[in-house]
Amino acid sequence: MHSQLSVSAVSSWQWTLDEDLTFWADAGIDHVGLSFRKLEEAGLDASVARVRDAGLRVSNIVELGWWDLADPSTWPAQQERLLAAVDVAGALGGCLVLTTGPARSLDWDAAADALAGALEPVQFVAHAVSVPLTIENTGPLRLDLSFCTTARDGVDLARRLAAGLCLEINSCFAERDLAGTIDGARDVLAHVQLSDFVIGSLSTPDRAVPGDGDIPLASIIDTVLATGYRGAFEIEMVGPRIEDEGYASAIRRAVAHLDGLLE
């Protein structure tokens, strides 16, 4: 497997950490993105020990929840959860991939200001232990997850928060001048998530195995590499196509296809 290629535990959504570890060992996958939900279910201390003992490189941690930005009284619980994730990332490596939460009645700038305030104590600790925080752009149909729905807004928000950008390709591949946005994001681009999409699907999430859909992955990867990016390209697939095929087959095919593109 190419050294920059990583496999997200989200790609095996319903598997436990035990099942992930068994499959990764069998498939020769040693660079992974972790699900904080799965780590919590297995116990954080025990999970850290098991991942470390497996000799895995960790690119990132996801499934960290999101903020109710309109209700500051809910922020301490999310801050506590993220601080626990910072501890895990400090022990195992990798960045935290964050979604913003819905803006609800807040306009974009007010939501960004609220997020900055909510993240401040987490950023202070993360910076002290050298754990990068990244902001993920999401699709416009998932306003329940995030108000940051374009790569261009992701760049702006990452700079505003003094954070990194997790470039979620499935959510932004059709944007105007994506290559220009990527080229201009050299200062914040910290993580890249890859999957495919079959045009005509009207549901979400409905990601496909790379190579099965319509995203021009080869040219996007080339654009990212041309910036000097040396971080992870993480396979993050979720949806009915992946469930129907089965995780093991879908992940093996994704690794084989993207290995070819990265080589």
Summary of the structure (lengths in Angstrom):
residues: 263
radius of gyration: 17.3
end to end distance: 9.8
largest distance: 48.8
contacts: 902
relative contact order: 0.15
helix: 48%
strand: 16%
